[in-house]
Amino acid sequence: MKAWSRFPVQEISLDIVNAALVVRGRHRLSYWDSSIVAAAQALGCRELLSEDMNHGQRIGSVKIVNPFRD
């Protein structure tokens, strides 16, 4: 379990919820995917690995990358 403690964790806050709703409205993602994107943005992530979202899409400063795509 200690291995996971090296990764930052973004807690859900009202700011994250509001940012997720903005992402949802602009990019037509589900609320749950939008929440993941909003959390990634808050943590300063440049890439987000997902096989469900559009590979190569940029949402703000975050680029969606499908790790299973060539």
KOLDODO-179973 format. One record per residue (C-alpha): x, y, z; chain; residue in one letter. Coordinates in nm, 4 decimals. Last residue first. Layout:
BEGIN
<rec east="X" north="Y" up="Z" chain="A" resn="A"/>
...
***
This chain:
BEGIN
<rec east="-0.0588" north="0.2814" up="-3.1870" chain="A" resn="D"/>
<rec east="-0.3552" north="0.2959" up="-2.9503" chain="A" resn="R"/>
<rec east="-0.3623" north="0.1043" up="-2.6241" chain="A" resn="F"/>
<rec east="-0.2301" north="0.3934" up="-2.4109" chain="A" resn="P"/>
<rec east="-0.5157" north="0.6183" up="-2.5270" chain="A" resn="N"/>
<rec east="-0.3856" north="0.9679" up="-2.4590" chain="A" resn="V"/>
<rec east="-0.6035" north="1.2693" up="-2.3710" chain="A" resn="I"/>
<rec east="-0.4055" north="1.5935" up="-2.3607" chain="A" resn="K"/>
<rec east="-0.4580" north="1.8230" up="-2.0616" chain="A" resn="V"/>
<rec east="-0.3836" north="2.1977" up="-2.0677" chain="A" resn="S"/>
<rec east="-0.7385" north="2.2944" up="-2.1565" chain="A" resn="G"/>
<rec east="-0.9044" north="1.9856" up="-2.2942" chain="A" resn="I"/>
<rec east="-0.6910" north="1.8547" up="-2.5744" chain="A" resn="R"/>
<rec east="-0.8089" north="1.5559" up="-2.7739" chain="A" resn="Q"/>
<rec east="-0.5337" north="1.3228" up="-2.8958" chain="A" resn="G"/>
<rec east="-0.7274" north="1.0035" up="-2.8242" chain="A" resn="H"/>
<rec east="-1.0964" north="1.0756" up="-2.7643" chain="A" resn="N"/>
<rec east="-1.2104" north="0.9460" up="-2.4238" chain="A" resn="M"/>
<rec east="-1.2747" north="0.5833" up="-2.3284" chain="A" resn="D"/>
<rec east="-0.9239" north="0.4347" up="-2.3513" chain="A" resn="E"/>
<rec east="-0.7937" north="0.6908" up="-2.1076" chain="A" resn="S"/>
<rec east="-0.4503" north="0.8119" up="-1.9993" chain="A" resn="L"/>
<rec east="-0.4469" north="1.1797" up="-1.9073" chain="A" resn="L"/>
<rec east="-0.1526" north="1.3933" up="-2.0111" chain="A" resn="E"/>
<rec east="-0.0225" north="1.7326" up="-1.8990" chain="A" resn="R"/>
<rec east="-0.1224" north="1.6944" up="-1.5347" chain="A" resn="C"/>
<rec east="-0.1236" north="2.0149" up="-1.3300" chain="A" resn="G"/>
<rec east="-0.3069" north="1.8633" up="-1.0315" chain="A" resn="L"/>
<rec east="-0.6092" north="2.0880" up="-1.0892" chain="A" resn="A"/>
<rec east="-0.6135" north="1.9929" up="-1.4574" chain="A" resn="Q"/>
<rec east="-0.6128" north="1.6220" up="-1.3713" chain="A" resn="A"/>
<rec east="-0.8998" north="1.6768" up="-1.1258" chain="A" resn="A"/>
<rec east="-1.1000" north="1.8625" up="-1.3913" chain="A" resn="A"/>
<rec east="-1.0327" north="1.5861" up="-1.6461" chain="A" resn="V"/>
<rec east="-1.1436" north="1.3153" up="-1.4027" chain="A" resn="I"/>
<rec east="-1.4543" north="1.5146" up="-1.3161" chain="A" resn="S"/>
<rec east="-1.5340" north="1.5591" up="-1.6862" chain="A" resn="S"/>
<rec east="-1.5115" north="1.1830" up="-1.7326" chain="A" resn="D"/>
<rec east="-1.7637" north="1.1415" up="-1.4489" chain="A" resn="W"/>
<rec east="-1.9935" north="1.4184" up="-1.5748" chain="A" resn="Y"/>
<rec east="-2.0056" north="1.2538" up="-1.9164" chain="A" resn="S"/>
<rec east="-1.8283" north="1.4431" up="-2.1905" chain="A" resn="L"/>
<rec east="-1.9921" north="1.6970" up="-2.4187" chain="A" resn="R"/>
<rec east="-1.6769" north="1.9093" up="-2.4505" chain="A" resn="H"/>
<rec east="-1.7909" north="2.2566" up="-2.3470" chain="A" resn="R"/>
<rec east="-2.0760" north="2.1649" up="-2.1117" chain="A" resn="G"/>
<rec east="-1.8965" north="1.8748" up="-1.9483" chain="A" resn="R"/>
<rec east="-1.5759" north="2.0756" up="-1.9063" chain="A" resn="V"/>
<rec east="-1.7734" north="2.3538" up="-1.7351" chain="A" resn="V"/>
<rec east="-1.9495" north="2.1001" up="-1.5119" chain="A" resn="L"/>
<rec east="-1.6157" north="1.9465" up="-1.4216" chain="A" resn="A"/>
<rec east="-1.4780" north="2.2890" up="-1.3256" chain="A" resn="A"/>
<rec east="-1.7770" north="2.3410" up="-1.0954" chain="A" resn="N"/>
<rec east="-1.7267" north="2.0005" up="-0.9320" chain="A" resn="V"/>
<rec east="-1.3532" north="2.0654" up="-0.8932" chain="A" resn="I"/>
<rec east="-1.4154" north="2.4062" up="-0.7332" chain="A" resn="D"/>
<rec east="-1.6779" north="2.2551" up="-0.4998" chain="A" resn="L"/>
<rec east="-1.4178" north="2.0085" up="-0.3846" chain="A" resn="S"/>
<rec east="-1.3248" north="1.6528" up="-0.4727" chain="A" resn="I"/>
<rec east="-0.9831" north="1.5673" up="-0.3396" chain="A" resn="E"/>
<rec east="-0.6957" north="1.5456" up="-0.5816" chain="A" resn="Q"/>
<rec east="-0.4467" north="1.2767" up="-0.4850" chain="A" resn="V"/>
<rec east="-0.0757" north="1.3015" up="-0.5535" chain="A" resn="P"/>
<rec east="0.1067" north="0.9734" up="-0.6160" chain="A" resn="F"/>
<rec east="0.3853" north="0.8599" up="-0.3811" chain="A" resn="R"/>
<rec east="0.1307" north="0.7104" up="-0.1403" chain="A" resn="S"/>
<rec east="0.0465" north="0.4369" up="-0.3909" chain="A" resn="W"/>
<rec east="0.3675" north="0.2440" up="-0.3162" chain="A" resn="A"/>
<rec east="0.2865" north="0.2416" up="0.0551" chain="A" resn="K"/>
<rec east="0.0000" north="0.0000" up="0.0000" chain="A" resn="M"/>
***
